[in-house]
């Protein structure tokens, strides 16, 4: 679940494997604060020991961003919507005998 506030522009999660190759596992090219979504993998993603998940996000603090509350104001980290943050949440489970994919009923 990528999380930013109103200046968020895009967010990408990349798996970097122990052998050095990498693959994008989630790309949100048009991040929108009003669409705080949890993304699920269609197929399970098995990551070998030593794999890193890297999250890269960009912000738009310009007057061209209609969601920007004040493009002239200095922006600092903070939990309030007029401040900014980047959090790349993800869920995982350890592989092992007897584990199976969970079913979520909504």
Beta strands, then each sheet from edge to edge (+ up, - down):
strand 1: 2-3
strand 2: 8-16
strand 3: 22-28
strand 4: 52-59
strand 5: 87-88
sheet 1: 1+ 5-
sheet 2: 3+ 2- 4+
end
